[in-house]
Each structure stands twice: as structure tokens, then as C-alpha cells.
């Protein structure tokens, strides 16, 4: 009966994941997958000979209660941090399972089980420490990239070889010592931190997706160690989907995964050659921006991290509704790596109530920019920088971008004159048809709304 419940829960979990592939059914998919996992966990309590039931119930109560409270309180702008930390906890849990199984192997583990336990442990530990670093970066607790001054990648490679070598030796031995396991886990945790510390904000969405895939694979391997089919299927499905998402996002940036990890865009010393950006910055007041938007036929809004920081998504949607009431066609364009996690902008716009049919991705919207009267860019930078098409020396050259520079007019809301995470100047800002409105996105959009209301 338990195996049958696992089978049904697995099927429901996969169907829930499938539903998450479309925005219109994503909420339903989350509910299906959530119920499936609750059912599977409940069935596990009926396993014959199960021990420590009290500790298990207490752990679920404490962990579930804290997660419920934090999830209810988290701001939408802090969603990437929550995703990163929860993903890391999943990897840490998989590594802890491996440690318990390896330490408890009094008579020795079969070689295949020991090797998979070690592989799950190293992947889980890397996901755990790497996700903690990602959380710290996203939360502003680590504000700079960090790497060894010399040979950082060589050190990472040697550390990875040493960690796997020690781990596989312990796994094959069948009954590893506590000291050997402690050394192995210290090295694995250090490896995860060293890999993630040099990553800049521009690459962070790809790294979060990759660490999510690592967690899934670690859970799948430990499912084999525990002979639990639910963990095997759930972990491998998450690992496979996370890997595909990582590859798609890397393709959207035109950056191989190896470059994201070992040649990241750090935002330091990544500048144009002097004199390569010509022109001057031109500014608009909110009243000027309101007039340009009000008398346009089609407006495309491009949200970025600046909108998320300001929590301006509700004001942006209110502004869009006012424009539509005045007869303006309004669309939203989202770059695949905009924000700090996969789908960050989609989550914010959905929370504000923007209909799914008004949101377009890069491939769908790029052909419309030449026929667009005004593009309003809110806090985005690198994903709209024409240097990706025109400047071979740029760190982002070759990255697919939203071709907003091809619209008739571009208005950019920026907090200041800072550069994007790639560390380069944005050529768009110096174009003749581009105007900048400086200020907090929430306040600027509120001023635009007030002006629109006076226009009728």
C-alpha cells in the first residue's frame, strides 16, 4: 500500500510540475505537487519498524511552522533570497542523509550505495553552501564578488578533485571513519562557497537555477541510498528540469555554463574603452514622460530589478490601466534573466494582477519594437544595452537583448547614474531618442499616474 501511495504521489508530483510550465496553471500545479508531497510524507509514517517518530513529528512541526511564517511575511522583492535559502536547505538535507547512512553502516554499505551516497553528499553540500552564499549576495550581506587573486579556478578544480577523491575512497570503503567524513564535508562545503563567491549579479539567476538542479540530483541519489522511490523520482525530475532551465537561461545570455562559473561577469574592471560611448545623457521630468506615454499608440513596459527594489509593480499596473483606458495599447516585455532569479519579473507582475496575455518574452516582442511609439524601461540595464549587438569588446557582447533601442522613443526610470551588474555603460542612455527619469521607481510612476489623471 505504501508503494502504491508513493507511485500515485509521484504521478501527481510530475503532473503538478507540468502544470507549472504555464503561468495560467502554475498555481494549480503548485497545489497538486504540494498535496502529493504531503501524502507521500504521511505514507512514510506507516513504514514498518520506523523509529524516532516523535523527533520526526517535532522536526516537521518546527520546520513547517517556520516556513509558513516566513513565506507569509516575505516581501515579493525578497523572493529570490527565500528561493535560494530554501533550495540550499534541500541540498543540506540530502547531505545530512548521506552522513547518517555512512556513519550508521556498521557492517559496511554495498559499493554502489556507498558511491551514490558520496555523490549525493558532495552535490548536496555544494548546493547548500553555494545557496547560502547566493542568499547572502542577494540580501546585500555580501556586496562584492570575491575570488583568490591568483589561480582561483585552478584552486577550485584541485579542491573538486580532492573532495571527490576522498569521498569516493570513503564510499568504496563501506564503513568510513567519522574523521574522514568530517574532512570530506568541510572540503565539499568550501567547494560550494568558492564556486559561488565570484559570481556577480548578472549571472545570479543562472547560478540559482543550477544550484536547484544540484539539490534535485542530490535528493535523487539519496533516495536510492534509502531505497525510497518517491525521493528518487522527485529528485531526478527536479534535477532534470532544473538542468534544462539552467541551459535555457545560459542560452538566453549566450554564455556557456562554464563561463558563468569560471569566467563570471563580476562588474569589476568590465568597462568600455575610453571614448567608445558617445553622446550625452538627456533627462525627462515625470510630466514629460506622462505626456509621451499618454499620446502614444503603443507602449511597451520593460521591468527590471529597479522595479522590484522599489516595490513598484502595483503602481506600474495602475499606470498601464490608465493608459489603456485612454486608448493606448500596453504590453510588457520580460528578458529571461531580468531580476535576481528565474521568472522574477513574472512573479512580480502576476502579484500585481497583470494578465498573462499582456506579458511577452524576448522572442515574442522583439519584432514589435520598430512599430512601438514609446518603451518605458523601469530599472533594467544590461538586458536593454545595444552594446550586446554592436560592441565586440563588451562583456555582454552576443547576449540576446530586448531591442528597445529600435523603438521611436525610449524612457528609462533609473535610481541614479550607476551601471548595471556587467559594469559597463549602457549605450542606450546616450542615444538621441532616449530620456532618463531619475528617482525611485515607485515615486516616479506615482508622479506619472498623477499627471495622467489630469490629462483625462
Buried (B, 14 or more C-beta within 10 A) or exposed (E): EBEEBBBBBBEBBBBBBBBBEEBEBBEBBBEBBEBBBEBBEEBBEEEEEEEEEEEBEEEEEEEEEEEEEEEEEEEBBBBBBBBBBBBBBBBBBBBBBBBBBBEEBEEEBEEEBBBBBBBBBBBBBBBBBBBBBBBBBBBEEBEEBBBEEEEBBEBBEEBBEBBBEBBBEBBEBBBBEEEBBEBBBEBBBBBBBBBBBBBBBBBBBBBBBBBBBBBBBBBBBBBBBBEBBBBBBBBBBBBBBBBEBBBEBBEBBBBEBEBBBBBBBBBEEBBBEEEBBEEEEEEBBBEBBBBBBBEBEBBBBBBBBBBBBBBBBBBBBBBBBBBEEBEBBBBBBBBBBBBBBBBBBBBBBBEBEBEEEBBBBBEEBBEBBEEBBBBBBBBBBBBBBBBBBEBEEBBBBEBBBBBBBBBBBBBBBBBEEEBBBBBBBBBBBBBEBBBBBBBBBBBBBBBBBEBBEEEE
